[in-house]
Amino acid sequence: MKSIYKYSLVALAVVGLSACNQEQKVKEEAAPATVLTTDAQKEAYSVGASIGRYMAGHIKEQEELGMPVDRALIVEGFSNGLNGELKLNEEEIQTVLQNLDKKLNDKRTEQAQALAAKNLEESKKFLETNKAKEGVTTTESGLQYEVLTAGTGDKPAAEDTVEVHYVGTLIDGTEFDSSYKRGETAKFPLNRVIAGWTEGVQLMPVGSKYRFVIPSELAYGERDTGTIPANSTLIFEVELISIEKAQAAATDGAAK
């Protein structure tokens, strides 16, 4: 990951200015609120606000990783940087920031590995419990499904394009995707999605709605997508709206 700390100390310090210096905070509370009227004022404020919002996320992450941030020293370093009275030379600062960046990356890796192991264990327990429920079928691959609404239409092949409505959640109920919330169905070739979808949706007649529980090895495996942690078992409720047969789609494309 690219170091976020190699920017100037100004970038890091902006976040702590209003939170760390109690004396300054009291003065600010007593003073009238800043009014932004000119373009120059708005430009200056926007630069500071943009840097502050960007750096706030990284400082929050550092604290969540168990690496406390001394905000008072951030303010002092900011002030020293503006006045050219640094207590460390440029080479020392770069070395410290590079070491900090390595510590952060190590902590991220450690945290990700611990979460992946936790997800794997919890997923195994969830799959074992779910497969014993009435109405749940487990396929040879380990995919689990339940018919919520029976349909009477055709079933798609892997090469077909399907139109679906769906909602996806983690086993703890966290929703990570929903076509319903976007207000429009999704259309895609069935063989270009995760294996659990490719296998499962082929079981569905048009007009049906199924609930799929997809083991991580049929989903994203050990990959962390951001919204879906590594080793996550996924739950999808899928409604099959229509099918576009691959052969028909190819013929229509050639005609055009």
Summary of the structure (lengths in Angstrom):
residues: 256
radius of gyration: 26.6
end to end distance: 45.8
largest distance: 77.4
contacts: 691
relative contact order: 0.12
helix: 50%
strand: 17%
